[in-house]
Amino acid sequence: MSLKPPKKSDLGKSWMKNRRDKARMIQPEYHLIASEGTETEPQYFGAIQRIINSKYRDRIQLKVEGIGDNTVNLLMKARQYVQNNGIVFKHVWIVYDTDDFPAENIDMVAQLCEEYNAQGETIYHAVWSNQCVELWYLLHFMYMDTDIDRSRYWPKLSDWLKNGVTSRELREEPPGYV
């Protein structure tokens, strides 16, 4: 570039004007957790939602919906929710208990998620839990690395509740939860 001053005739031309860079707002990435339960699971994921939405507000926004159905029907209703909602969700997490559903239904959700992922911009994830969400609460209070039958969850939880753990403490973050 020359050190000569520009000609008077060139001063008014658009290519001589300084560039004005505009700051762009980066939109956060939206995630949806669609759960089988309508009460317990949304409360459980609510703590995670509050933390993520407050700490990472500019990068990610999490929404939790208790859809109230299971396996394949849950996926279909979540997909319908995403299509009818004005928000473009980047990731949708389909969370359900395995309970006593046939293994084919559980595997079918994972297969359908892969098919839907190839079709659009929303990525679906199948996330299944142990037989019931009570185990999650039990794991808040005691470490276990063995598989136990669901009939043994309630007696163990009852022991903790009898020892002074209130229902309010169950709704809050567990001790040591970050």
PyMOL CGO cylinders between C-alpha atoms (Angstrom):
from pymol import cmd
from pymol.cgo import CYLINDER

trace = [
    CYLINDER, 0.00, 0.00, 0.00, 1.25, 3.41, -0.90, 0.3, 1, 1, 1, 1, 1, 1,
    CYLINDER, 1.25, 3.41, -0.90, 2.00, 6.09, 1.65, 0.3, 1, 1, 1, 1, 1, 1,
    CYLINDER, 2.00, 6.09, 1.65, 0.57, 8.77, -0.67, 0.3, 1, 1, 1, 1, 1, 1,
    CYLINDER, 0.57, 8.77, -0.67, -2.56, 10.49, 0.60, 0.3, 1, 1, 1, 1, 1, 1,
    CYLINDER, -2.56, 10.49, 0.60, -5.75, 9.45, -1.21, 0.3, 1, 1, 1, 1, 1, 1,
    CYLINDER, -5.75, 9.45, -1.21, -7.04, 11.58, -4.09, 0.3, 1, 1, 1, 1, 1, 1,
    CYLINDER, -7.04, 11.58, -4.09, -9.90, 13.96, -3.32, 0.3, 1, 1, 1, 1, 1, 1,
    CYLINDER, -9.90, 13.96, -3.32, -12.06, 12.23, -5.90, 0.3, 1, 1, 1, 1, 1, 1,
    CYLINDER, -12.06, 12.23, -5.90, -11.61, 8.84, -4.09, 0.3, 1, 1, 1, 1, 1, 1,
    CYLINDER, -11.61, 8.84, -4.09, -12.47, 10.08, -0.58, 0.3, 1, 1, 1, 1, 1, 1,
    CYLINDER, -12.47, 10.08, -0.58, -16.25, 9.66, -0.98, 0.3, 1, 1, 1, 1, 1, 1,
    CYLINDER, -16.25, 9.66, -0.98, -16.11, 6.18, -2.44, 0.3, 1, 1, 1, 1, 1, 1,
    CYLINDER, -16.11, 6.18, -2.44, -17.35, 3.19, -0.43, 0.3, 1, 1, 1, 1, 1, 1,
    CYLINDER, -17.35, 3.19, -0.43, -14.11, 1.27, -0.68, 0.3, 1, 1, 1, 1, 1, 1,
    CYLINDER, -14.11, 1.27, -0.68, -12.27, 4.12, 1.05, 0.3, 1, 1, 1, 1, 1, 1,
    CYLINDER, -12.27, 4.12, 1.05, -14.51, 4.14, 4.12, 0.3, 1, 1, 1, 1, 1, 1,
    CYLINDER, -14.51, 4.14, 4.12, -13.38, 2.41, 7.29, 0.3, 1, 1, 1, 1, 1, 1,
    CYLINDER, -13.38, 2.41, 7.29, -14.97, -0.93, 7.94, 0.3, 1, 1, 1, 1, 1, 1,
    CYLINDER, -14.97, -0.93, 7.94, -17.44, -1.01, 10.78, 0.3, 1, 1, 1, 1, 1, 1,
    CYLINDER, -17.44, -1.01, 10.78, -17.40, -4.39, 12.41, 0.3, 1, 1, 1, 1, 1, 1,
    CYLINDER, -17.40, -4.39, 12.41, -20.56, -5.10, 14.32, 0.3, 1, 1, 1, 1, 1, 1,
    CYLINDER, -20.56, -5.10, 14.32, -20.50, -7.24, 17.40, 0.3, 1, 1, 1, 1, 1, 1,
    CYLINDER, -20.50, -7.24, 17.40, -22.63, -10.30, 16.82, 0.3, 1, 1, 1, 1, 1, 1,
    CYLINDER, -22.63, -10.30, 16.82, -24.57, -11.95, 19.56, 0.3, 1, 1, 1, 1, 1, 1,
    CYLINDER, -24.57, -11.95, 19.56, -23.90, -15.67, 19.60, 0.3, 1, 1, 1, 1, 1, 1,
    CYLINDER, -23.90, -15.67, 19.60, -27.12, -17.53, 20.24, 0.3, 1, 1, 1, 1, 1, 1,
    CYLINDER, -27.12, -17.53, 20.24, -26.97, -20.19, 22.93, 0.3, 1, 1, 1, 1, 1, 1,
    CYLINDER, -26.97, -20.19, 22.93, -27.39, -23.83, 22.00, 0.3, 1, 1, 1, 1, 1, 1,
    CYLINDER, -27.39, -23.83, 22.00, -30.72, -25.22, 23.22, 0.3, 1, 1, 1, 1, 1, 1,
    CYLINDER, -30.72, -25.22, 23.22, -31.05, -28.67, 24.78, 0.3, 1, 1, 1, 1, 1, 1,
    CYLINDER, -31.05, -28.67, 24.78, -34.27, -30.43, 25.76, 0.3, 1, 1, 1, 1, 1, 1,
    CYLINDER, -34.27, -30.43, 25.76, -34.54, -33.20, 28.33, 0.3, 1, 1, 1, 1, 1, 1,
    CYLINDER, -34.54, -33.20, 28.33, -37.79, -35.05, 27.68, 0.3, 1, 1, 1, 1, 1, 1,
    CYLINDER, -37.79, -35.05, 27.68, -38.53, -37.40, 30.55, 0.3, 1, 1, 1, 1, 1, 1,
    CYLINDER, -38.53, -37.40, 30.55, -40.97, -40.23, 31.02, 0.3, 1, 1, 1, 1, 1, 1,
    CYLINDER, -40.97, -40.23, 31.02, -42.22, -38.96, 34.36, 0.3, 1, 1, 1, 1, 1, 1,
    CYLINDER, -42.22, -38.96, 34.36, -44.17, -35.74, 34.80, 0.3, 1, 1, 1, 1, 1, 1,
    CYLINDER, -44.17, -35.74, 34.80, -43.20, -34.95, 38.39, 0.3, 1, 1, 1, 1, 1, 1,
    CYLINDER, -43.20, -34.95, 38.39, -40.19, -36.78, 39.80, 0.3, 1, 1, 1, 1, 1, 1,
    CYLINDER, -40.19, -36.78, 39.80, -37.80, -36.64, 36.85, 0.3, 1, 1, 1, 1, 1, 1,
    CYLINDER, -37.80, -36.64, 36.85, -38.44, -32.94, 36.06, 0.3, 1, 1, 1, 1, 1, 1,
    CYLINDER, -38.44, -32.94, 36.06, -37.69, -32.12, 39.71, 0.3, 1, 1, 1, 1, 1, 1,
    CYLINDER, -37.69, -32.12, 39.71, -34.54, -34.21, 39.60, 0.3, 1, 1, 1, 1, 1, 1,
    CYLINDER, -34.54, -34.21, 39.60, -33.28, -32.55, 36.42, 0.3, 1, 1, 1, 1, 1, 1,
    CYLINDER, -33.28, -32.55, 36.42, -34.46, -29.14, 37.64, 0.3, 1, 1, 1, 1, 1, 1,
    CYLINDER, -34.46, -29.14, 37.64, -31.34, -28.68, 39.77, 0.3, 1, 1, 1, 1, 1, 1,
    CYLINDER, -31.34, -28.68, 39.77, -29.13, -29.42, 36.77, 0.3, 1, 1, 1, 1, 1, 1,
    CYLINDER, -29.13, -29.42, 36.77, -31.19, -27.03, 34.65, 0.3, 1, 1, 1, 1, 1, 1,
    CYLINDER, -31.19, -27.03, 34.65, -30.84, -24.17, 37.16, 0.3, 1, 1, 1, 1, 1, 1,
    CYLINDER, -30.84, -24.17, 37.16, -27.06, -24.61, 37.37, 0.3, 1, 1, 1, 1, 1, 1,
    CYLINDER, -27.06, -24.61, 37.37, -26.49, -24.83, 33.61, 0.3, 1, 1, 1, 1, 1, 1,
    CYLINDER, -26.49, -24.83, 33.61, -28.87, -22.01, 32.69, 0.3, 1, 1, 1, 1, 1, 1,
    CYLINDER, -28.87, -22.01, 32.69, -27.33, -19.64, 35.24, 0.3, 1, 1, 1, 1, 1, 1,
    CYLINDER, -27.33, -19.64, 35.24, -23.63, -20.46, 34.77, 0.3, 1, 1, 1, 1, 1, 1,
    CYLINDER, -23.63, -20.46, 34.77, -23.59, -20.96, 31.00, 0.3, 1, 1, 1, 1, 1, 1,
    CYLINDER, -23.59, -20.96, 31.00, -26.44, -18.67, 29.95, 0.3, 1, 1, 1, 1, 1, 1,
    CYLINDER, -26.44, -18.67, 29.95, -24.66, -17.40, 26.82, 0.3, 1, 1, 1, 1, 1, 1,
    CYLINDER, -24.66, -17.40, 26.82, -23.57, -20.82, 25.58, 0.3, 1, 1, 1, 1, 1, 1,
    CYLINDER, -23.57, -20.82, 25.58, -26.28, -23.32, 26.44, 0.3, 1, 1, 1, 1, 1, 1,
    CYLINDER, -26.28, -23.32, 26.44, -29.89, -23.26, 27.61, 0.3, 1, 1, 1, 1, 1, 1,
    CYLINDER, -29.89, -23.26, 27.61, -31.50, -26.37, 29.04, 0.3, 1, 1, 1, 1, 1, 1,
    CYLINDER, -31.50, -26.37, 29.04, -35.24, -27.06, 29.10, 0.3, 1, 1, 1, 1, 1, 1,
    CYLINDER, -35.24, -27.06, 29.10, -36.77, -29.95, 31.02, 0.3, 1, 1, 1, 1, 1, 1,
    CYLINDER, -36.77, -29.95, 31.02, -40.18, -31.35, 30.05, 0.3, 1, 1, 1, 1, 1, 1,
    CYLINDER, -40.18, -31.35, 30.05, -42.03, -34.18, 31.76, 0.3, 1, 1, 1, 1, 1, 1,
    CYLINDER, -42.03, -34.18, 31.76, -43.86, -35.67, 28.77, 0.3, 1, 1, 1, 1, 1, 1,
    CYLINDER, -43.86, -35.67, 28.77, -45.56, -38.55, 30.58, 0.3, 1, 1, 1, 1, 1, 1,
    CYLINDER, -45.56, -38.55, 30.58, -45.12, -41.49, 28.23, 0.3, 1, 1, 1, 1, 1, 1,
    CYLINDER, -45.12, -41.49, 28.23, -42.63, -44.30, 27.76, 0.3, 1, 1, 1, 1, 1, 1,
    CYLINDER, -42.63, -44.30, 27.76, -40.05, -45.59, 25.26, 0.3, 1, 1, 1, 1, 1, 1,
    CYLINDER, -40.05, -45.59, 25.26, -41.15, -45.14, 21.63, 0.3, 1, 1, 1, 1, 1, 1,
    CYLINDER, -41.15, -45.14, 21.63, -44.20, -43.00, 22.48, 0.3, 1, 1, 1, 1, 1, 1,
    CYLINDER, -44.20, -43.00, 22.48, -41.99, -40.70, 24.55, 0.3, 1, 1, 1, 1, 1, 1,
    CYLINDER, -41.99, -40.70, 24.55, -39.68, -40.20, 21.57, 0.3, 1, 1, 1, 1, 1, 1,
    CYLINDER, -39.68, -40.20, 21.57, -42.62, -39.47, 19.24, 0.3, 1, 1, 1, 1, 1, 1,
    CYLINDER, -42.62, -39.47, 19.24, -44.15, -36.94, 21.65, 0.3, 1, 1, 1, 1, 1, 1,
    CYLINDER, -44.15, -36.94, 21.65, -40.76, -35.28, 22.22, 0.3, 1, 1, 1, 1, 1, 1,
    CYLINDER, -40.76, -35.28, 22.22, -40.23, -35.03, 18.47, 0.3, 1, 1, 1, 1, 1, 1,
    CYLINDER, -40.23, -35.03, 18.47, -43.67, -33.47, 18.08, 0.3, 1, 1, 1, 1, 1, 1,
    CYLINDER, -43.67, -33.47, 18.08, -42.87, -31.04, 20.92, 0.3, 1, 1, 1, 1, 1, 1,
    CYLINDER, -42.87, -31.04, 20.92, -39.65, -29.99, 19.15, 0.3, 1, 1, 1, 1, 1, 1,
    CYLINDER, -39.65, -29.99, 19.15, -41.46, -29.47, 15.83, 0.3, 1, 1, 1, 1, 1, 1,
    CYLINDER, -41.46, -29.47, 15.83, -44.27, -27.41, 17.39, 0.3, 1, 1, 1, 1, 1, 1,
    CYLINDER, -44.27, -27.41, 17.39, -42.01, -25.31, 19.61, 0.3, 1, 1, 1, 1, 1, 1,
    CYLINDER, -42.01, -25.31, 19.61, -40.55, -22.05, 18.33, 0.3, 1, 1, 1, 1, 1, 1,
    CYLINDER, -40.55, -22.05, 18.33, -37.11, -22.94, 19.69, 0.3, 1, 1, 1, 1, 1, 1,
    CYLINDER, -37.11, -22.94, 19.69, -34.61, -24.83, 17.55, 0.3, 1, 1, 1, 1, 1, 1,
    CYLINDER, -34.61, -24.83, 17.55, -33.20, -27.50, 19.85, 0.3, 1, 1, 1, 1, 1, 1,
    CYLINDER, -33.20, -27.50, 19.85, -29.70, -28.73, 19.01, 0.3, 1, 1, 1, 1, 1, 1,
    CYLINDER, -29.70, -28.73, 19.01, -29.92, -31.80, 21.28, 0.3, 1, 1, 1, 1, 1, 1,
    CYLINDER, -29.92, -31.80, 21.28, -32.92, -33.69, 22.64, 0.3, 1, 1, 1, 1, 1, 1,
    CYLINDER, -32.92, -33.69, 22.64, -32.35, -36.19, 25.44, 0.3, 1, 1, 1, 1, 1, 1,
    CYLINDER, -32.35, -36.19, 25.44, -35.06, -38.88, 25.71, 0.3, 1, 1, 1, 1, 1, 1,
    CYLINDER, -35.06, -38.88, 25.71, -34.91, -40.10, 29.34, 0.3, 1, 1, 1, 1, 1, 1,
    CYLINDER, -34.91, -40.10, 29.34, -36.95, -43.09, 30.44, 0.3, 1, 1, 1, 1, 1, 1,
    CYLINDER, -36.95, -43.09, 30.44, -36.91, -45.95, 32.92, 0.3, 1, 1, 1, 1, 1, 1,
    CYLINDER, -36.91, -45.95, 32.92, -36.39, -49.45, 31.59, 0.3, 1, 1, 1, 1, 1, 1,
    CYLINDER, -36.39, -49.45, 31.59, -38.99, -50.79, 34.05, 0.3, 1, 1, 1, 1, 1, 1,
    CYLINDER, -38.99, -50.79, 34.05, -40.66, -53.87, 32.63, 0.3, 1, 1, 1, 1, 1, 1,
    CYLINDER, -40.66, -53.87, 32.63, -40.72, -52.80, 28.99, 0.3, 1, 1, 1, 1, 1, 1,
    CYLINDER, -40.72, -52.80, 28.99, -39.61, -55.28, 26.34, 0.3, 1, 1, 1, 1, 1, 1,
    CYLINDER, -39.61, -55.28, 26.34, -35.98, -54.91, 25.27, 0.3, 1, 1, 1, 1, 1, 1,
    CYLINDER, -35.98, -54.91, 25.27, -37.16, -54.37, 21.69, 0.3, 1, 1, 1, 1, 1, 1,
    CYLINDER, -37.16, -54.37, 21.69, -38.90, -51.12, 22.68, 0.3, 1, 1, 1, 1, 1, 1,
    CYLINDER, -38.90, -51.12, 22.68, -35.81, -49.86, 24.47, 0.3, 1, 1, 1, 1, 1, 1,
    CYLINDER, -35.81, -49.86, 24.47, -33.56, -50.71, 21.51, 0.3, 1, 1, 1, 1, 1, 1,
    CYLINDER, -33.56, -50.71, 21.51, -36.09, -49.27, 19.05, 0.3, 1, 1, 1, 1, 1, 1,
    CYLINDER, -36.09, -49.27, 19.05, -35.78, -45.82, 20.65, 0.3, 1, 1, 1, 1, 1, 1,
    CYLINDER, -35.78, -45.82, 20.65, -32.00, -45.83, 20.13, 0.3, 1, 1, 1, 1, 1, 1,
    CYLINDER, -32.00, -45.83, 20.13, -32.46, -46.92, 16.50, 0.3, 1, 1, 1, 1, 1, 1,
    CYLINDER, -32.46, -46.92, 16.50, -35.10, -44.26, 15.83, 0.3, 1, 1, 1, 1, 1, 1,
    CYLINDER, -35.10, -44.26, 15.83, -32.85, -41.61, 17.38, 0.3, 1, 1, 1, 1, 1, 1,
    CYLINDER, -32.85, -41.61, 17.38, -30.11, -42.52, 14.91, 0.3, 1, 1, 1, 1, 1, 1,
    CYLINDER, -30.11, -42.52, 14.91, -32.58, -42.34, 12.01, 0.3, 1, 1, 1, 1, 1, 1,
    CYLINDER, -32.58, -42.34, 12.01, -33.87, -38.93, 13.10, 0.3, 1, 1, 1, 1, 1, 1,
    CYLINDER, -33.87, -38.93, 13.10, -30.30, -37.66, 13.54, 0.3, 1, 1, 1, 1, 1, 1,
    CYLINDER, -30.30, -37.66, 13.54, -29.63, -38.34, 9.86, 0.3, 1, 1, 1, 1, 1, 1,
    CYLINDER, -29.63, -38.34, 9.86, -32.75, -36.39, 8.83, 0.3, 1, 1, 1, 1, 1, 1,
    CYLINDER, -32.75, -36.39, 8.83, -32.33, -33.00, 10.48, 0.3, 1, 1, 1, 1, 1, 1,
    CYLINDER, -32.33, -33.00, 10.48, -30.34, -30.57, 12.54, 0.3, 1, 1, 1, 1, 1, 1,
    CYLINDER, -30.34, -30.57, 12.54, -31.65, -31.79, 15.91, 0.3, 1, 1, 1, 1, 1, 1,
    CYLINDER, -31.65, -31.79, 15.91, -29.66, -34.61, 17.50, 0.3, 1, 1, 1, 1, 1, 1,
    CYLINDER, -29.66, -34.61, 17.50, -31.67, -37.11, 19.55, 0.3, 1, 1, 1, 1, 1, 1,
    CYLINDER, -31.67, -37.11, 19.55, -30.13, -39.16, 22.37, 0.3, 1, 1, 1, 1, 1, 1,
    CYLINDER, -30.13, -39.16, 22.37, -31.75, -42.17, 24.06, 0.3, 1, 1, 1, 1, 1, 1,
    CYLINDER, -31.75, -42.17, 24.06, -30.95, -42.22, 27.77, 0.3, 1, 1, 1, 1, 1, 1,
    CYLINDER, -30.95, -42.22, 27.77, -32.46, -44.96, 29.89, 0.3, 1, 1, 1, 1, 1, 1,
    CYLINDER, -32.46, -44.96, 29.89, -32.11, -45.32, 33.60, 0.3, 1, 1, 1, 1, 1, 1,
    CYLINDER, -32.11, -45.32, 33.60, -32.23, -48.20, 36.00, 0.3, 1, 1, 1, 1, 1, 1,
    CYLINDER, -32.23, -48.20, 36.00, -35.60, -49.68, 36.77, 0.3, 1, 1, 1, 1, 1, 1,
    CYLINDER, -35.60, -49.68, 36.77, -36.89, -46.65, 38.63, 0.3, 1, 1, 1, 1, 1, 1,
    CYLINDER, -36.89, -46.65, 38.63, -35.84, -43.17, 39.60, 0.3, 1, 1, 1, 1, 1, 1,
    CYLINDER, -35.84, -43.17, 39.60, -35.87, -44.08, 43.30, 0.3, 1, 1, 1, 1, 1, 1,
    CYLINDER, -35.87, -44.08, 43.30, -32.43, -45.62, 42.80, 0.3, 1, 1, 1, 1, 1, 1,
    CYLINDER, -32.43, -45.62, 42.80, -31.13, -42.17, 41.82, 0.3, 1, 1, 1, 1, 1, 1,
    CYLINDER, -31.13, -42.17, 41.82, -32.32, -40.79, 45.14, 0.3, 1, 1, 1, 1, 1, 1,
    CYLINDER, -32.32, -40.79, 45.14, -30.85, -43.71, 47.01, 0.3, 1, 1, 1, 1, 1, 1,
    CYLINDER, -30.85, -43.71, 47.01, -27.48, -43.06, 45.38, 0.3, 1, 1, 1, 1, 1, 1,
    CYLINDER, -27.48, -43.06, 45.38, -27.56, -39.53, 46.80, 0.3, 1, 1, 1, 1, 1, 1,
    CYLINDER, -27.56, -39.53, 46.80, -27.26, -41.00, 50.26, 0.3, 1, 1, 1, 1, 1, 1,
    CYLINDER, -27.26, -41.00, 50.26, -25.16, -44.11, 49.86, 0.3, 1, 1, 1, 1, 1, 1,
    CYLINDER, -25.16, -44.11, 49.86, -22.55, -45.42, 47.46, 0.3, 1, 1, 1, 1, 1, 1,
    CYLINDER, -22.55, -45.42, 47.46, -23.47, -48.67, 45.73, 0.3, 1, 1, 1, 1, 1, 1,
    CYLINDER, -23.47, -48.67, 45.73, -21.73, -50.41, 42.89, 0.3, 1, 1, 1, 1, 1, 1,
    CYLINDER, -21.73, -50.41, 42.89, -23.93, -53.48, 42.82, 0.3, 1, 1, 1, 1, 1, 1,
    CYLINDER, -23.93, -53.48, 42.82, -27.21, -54.17, 41.09, 0.3, 1, 1, 1, 1, 1, 1,
    CYLINDER, -27.21, -54.17, 41.09, -30.13, -54.49, 43.51, 0.3, 1, 1, 1, 1, 1, 1,
    CYLINDER, -30.13, -54.49, 43.51, -33.75, -55.35, 42.83, 0.3, 1, 1, 1, 1, 1, 1,
    CYLINDER, -33.75, -55.35, 42.83, -36.23, -52.48, 42.87, 0.3, 1, 1, 1, 1, 1, 1,
    CYLINDER, -36.23, -52.48, 42.87, -38.11, -54.07, 45.78, 0.3, 1, 1, 1, 1, 1, 1,
    CYLINDER, -38.11, -54.07, 45.78, -35.09, -53.23, 47.98, 0.3, 1, 1, 1, 1, 1, 1,
    CYLINDER, -35.09, -53.23, 47.98, -34.99, -49.49, 47.10, 0.3, 1, 1, 1, 1, 1, 1,
    CYLINDER, -34.99, -49.49, 47.10, -37.85, -48.42, 49.34, 0.3, 1, 1, 1, 1, 1, 1,
    CYLINDER, -37.85, -48.42, 49.34, -36.63, -50.09, 52.55, 0.3, 1, 1, 1, 1, 1, 1,
    CYLINDER, -36.63, -50.09, 52.55, -33.21, -48.49, 52.09, 0.3, 1, 1, 1, 1, 1, 1,
    CYLINDER, -33.21, -48.49, 52.09, -34.72, -45.08, 51.32, 0.3, 1, 1, 1, 1, 1, 1,
    CYLINDER, -34.72, -45.08, 51.32, -37.07, -45.43, 54.30, 0.3, 1, 1, 1, 1, 1, 1,
    CYLINDER, -37.07, -45.43, 54.30, -34.08, -46.01, 56.58, 0.3, 1, 1, 1, 1, 1, 1,
    CYLINDER, -34.08, -46.01, 56.58, -32.55, -42.75, 55.42, 0.3, 1, 1, 1, 1, 1, 1,
    CYLINDER, -32.55, -42.75, 55.42, -35.83, -40.88, 55.84, 0.3, 1, 1, 1, 1, 1, 1,
    CYLINDER, -35.83, -40.88, 55.84, -36.30, -42.27, 59.36, 0.3, 1, 1, 1, 1, 1, 1,
    CYLINDER, -36.30, -42.27, 59.36, -32.84, -40.98, 60.25, 0.3, 1, 1, 1, 1, 1, 1,
    CYLINDER, -32.84, -40.98, 60.25, -33.84, -37.38, 59.66, 0.3, 1, 1, 1, 1, 1, 1,
    CYLINDER, -33.84, -37.38, 59.66, -33.60, -36.75, 55.92, 0.3, 1, 1, 1, 1, 1, 1,
    CYLINDER, -33.60, -36.75, 55.92, -36.63, -34.64, 55.02, 0.3, 1, 1, 1, 1, 1, 1,
    CYLINDER, -36.63, -34.64, 55.02, -38.55, -34.54, 51.77, 0.3, 1, 1, 1, 1, 1, 1,
    CYLINDER, -38.55, -34.54, 51.77, -37.27, -30.97, 51.29, 0.3, 1, 1, 1, 1, 1, 1,
    CYLINDER, -37.27, -30.97, 51.29, -33.69, -32.24, 51.35, 0.3, 1, 1, 1, 1, 1, 1,
    CYLINDER, -33.69, -32.24, 51.35, -34.63, -34.77, 48.68, 0.3, 1, 1, 1, 1, 1, 1,
    CYLINDER, -34.63, -34.77, 48.68, -35.72, -31.96, 46.36, 0.3, 1, 1, 1, 1, 1, 1,
    CYLINDER, -35.72, -31.96, 46.36, -32.48, -30.00, 46.87, 0.3, 1, 1, 1, 1, 1, 1,
    CYLINDER, -32.48, -30.00, 46.87, -29.04, -30.78, 45.56, 0.3, 1, 1, 1, 1, 1, 1,
    CYLINDER, -29.04, -30.78, 45.56, -27.44, -33.73, 47.32, 0.3, 1, 1, 1, 1, 1, 1,
    CYLINDER, -27.44, -33.73, 47.32, -24.42, -33.25, 49.61, 0.3, 1, 1, 1, 1, 1, 1,
    CYLINDER, -24.42, -33.25, 49.61, -21.25, -32.93, 47.57, 0.3, 1, 1, 1, 1, 1, 1,
    CYLINDER, -21.25, -32.93, 47.57, -23.21, -32.14, 44.40, 0.3, 1, 1, 1, 1, 1, 1,
    CYLINDER, -23.21, -32.14, 44.40, -21.36, -29.68, 42.18, 0.3, 1, 1, 1, 1, 1, 1,
]
cmd.load_cgo(trace, "trace")
